[in-house]
Amino acid sequence: MKLIFIRHGDPDYEKDSLTEKGWREAEILSERVAKWDIKQIYCSPMGRAKDTCSVSLKKTGREAVTCEWLQEFYYRIWDEQEKQWTIAWDFFPRDFNNWDELHDKDKWAETDIMKSGDIAKHAQEVYDGIDALLEKHGYKRNDKGFYDVIEHNDDNIVLFCHFGVTALIVSHLIGVAAPVLWQGMIMQPTALTILGSEERIPGEATFRVQTFSDCRHLAEAGEPMSQSGYFTKIFEG
């Protein structure tokens, strides 16, 4: 199985839609998506993801299943140093780098800063969502952190969503703390993040990242990558 996560195009957050550039990106992306053999497309309920997805649906003649748990992970936590509420994945690196528990896959959501926003509960809602989806497609999560193979398949599953929630899902699938990905990685608009299932032991499946934030379609079309969500100039070589 391949899980293909696609971040929405360059966002107009005020309108929860896409900028003019974002619509161009979505059109370029759709040419790439149209070449794939896809089992099912899933989409966030938020406007910018639905708009991005809509271009590929039109190109392919397919339909998407909307999943509420694929919405951006917008829940807020109380930042004591800044004395303000902030998105759970958007606090300053100075607070993250010296906080060992935030690097621990089993402890990060139980830290005081995450408890301030009931993040463990909201994260579990996302975990339950992706696990139910995977079980529908033949992989049932067990209590050891990997998946029992109910039915082997080589399906390509496409999910149009957002950086924050994608990083959270990836952390769940590969067994790392979500803040490590939130603080240390970035997905550009319309970027692909692809995980493949491996069955090295018969009947057992684990997931491995094959690519993270692939924007090859933009580069080949001569469309610069958006800097949305990034705080320095992007290298495009």
Summary of the structure (lengths in Angstrom):
residues: 237
radius of gyration: 17.7
end to end distance: 31.2
largest distance: 51.2
contacts: 755
relative contact order: 0.20
helix: 38%
strand: 24%
